[in-house]
Amino acid sequence: MKIVLVRKLAAKCGFSIIKQKDDMVLLYFREQAALPLPLLSELVHQEKGRLMFSAGKTPYLSYRIKGLSQSEMLDNIKILLQRVQKLQSG
């Protein structure tokens, strides 16, 4: 159930793909959906070293999940997405 909620929230925030790779969750922005750099900087700062932004052809956020249980990971990703949504709405 949490996975469905996270995927729906991610889609609302402009992410097209969410995938786990090793100890990271990668959230790929849809074309033209990336947040402006000042908002991304604020978001990265709020996450205190857990979150990184990668610019490029397909920009994405990488969220470090090392040491988190599956439930904690999903809860943290949901909170992150809620922060993204709040920043997008101004």
C-alpha positions in Angstrom: 0.0 0.0 0.0 2.8 2.4 0.9 4.5 1.7 -2.4 1.4 2.7 -4.4 1.0 5.9 -2.3 4.7 6.8 -2.9 4.4 6.2 -6.7 1.3 8.3 -7.0 2.8 11.2 -5.0 6.0 10.9 -7.1 4.0 11.3 -10.3 2.3 14.4 -8.9 5.7 15.8 -8.1 6.9 15.4 -11.7 9.0 12.2 -11.3 8.7 9.6 -14.1 10.8 6.8 -12.6 11.6 5.6 -9.1 14.0 2.8 -8.7 16.3 1.3 -6.0 19.9 0.8 -6.9 22.1 -0.7 -4.1 21.7 1.7 -1.1 20.1 4.5 -3.1 16.6 5.3 -4.3 16.8 7.2 -7.6 13.9 9.6 -8.5 14.1 10.7 -12.2 12.3 13.9 -13.2 10.0 13.9 -16.2 11.1 16.2 -19.0 11.0 19.9 -17.9 9.7 18.9 -14.4 12.9 19.5 -12.4 12.7 22.0 -9.6 14.5 25.3 -9.9 18.0 25.2 -8.5 17.3 27.4 -5.4 14.5 25.0 -4.4 16.7 21.9 -5.1 19.4 23.4 -2.9 17.0 24.0 -0.1 15.7 20.4 -0.3 19.2 18.9 -0.4 20.1 21.0 2.7 17.0 19.9 4.6 18.0 16.2 4.1 21.4 16.7 5.7 23.6 14.5 3.4 21.0 11.9 2.5 19.9 13.6 -0.8 21.9 14.5 -3.9 20.8 16.1 -7.1 22.3 15.0 -10.4 21.9 17.3 -13.4 22.2 16.0 -16.9 20.1 14.8 -19.8 17.6 13.2 -17.3 18.0 15.0 -14.0 17.3 13.0 -10.9 17.5 12.9 -7.1 19.3 10.2 -5.3 18.3 9.4 -1.7 20.6 7.4 0.5 18.8 4.6 2.3 21.6 2.7 3.9 20.6 1.4 7.3 16.9 1.9 6.8 14.3 -0.8 6.9 11.9 -1.1 4.0 9.2 0.6 6.0 11.5 3.4 7.1 12.7 3.9 3.5 9.1 4.3 2.2 8.2 6.7 5.0 11.2 8.8 4.4 10.6 8.9 0.6 7.0 9.9 1.2 8.1 12.7 3.5 10.7 13.8 0.9 8.0 13.9 -1.8 5.7 15.9 0.4 8.5 18.4 0.8 8.9 18.5 -3.0 5.2 19.1 -3.4 5.2 21.9 -0.8 8.2 23.6 -2.6 6.5 23.3 -5.9 3.3 24.9 -4.7 5.2 27.8 -3.2 
